[in-house]
Amino acid sequence: YGYSDYPDWFRHYGITHPLVTILCTIILIVTSILLLLVACRAASRHERSVNWAGISTVLLTVMVFLVSYLPVSVLHTGLGGGFSNAVLRVAVKIQYLNIMANFFIYSLTVPSFRQFLKLK
């Protein structure tokens, strides 16, 4: 097989994957900031306090996701330069941090989740 035998999407993967990674990261950051602004504005309009438990759950989940996927994103965008297979393996394993952290984030920030855990 030659390079021209691969499908079009595969040949463009080196360009589109970094762009999609950067775009998704920007979208996550912007929507998290907008969530915080909308929640504060809505709370002030109705003369109530902000539901910090819900907001902190979302913001912590997004922050852990971004931190856990940052190493792979850097490697895929090419900013990491030359790297060994060991570095790639560690970067991929760090992604599991996101999955493991969700339980602890919910336990810390959502009172009803803590009550559910106590009942079980």
Disulfide bonds with the S-S distance in Angstrom:
none
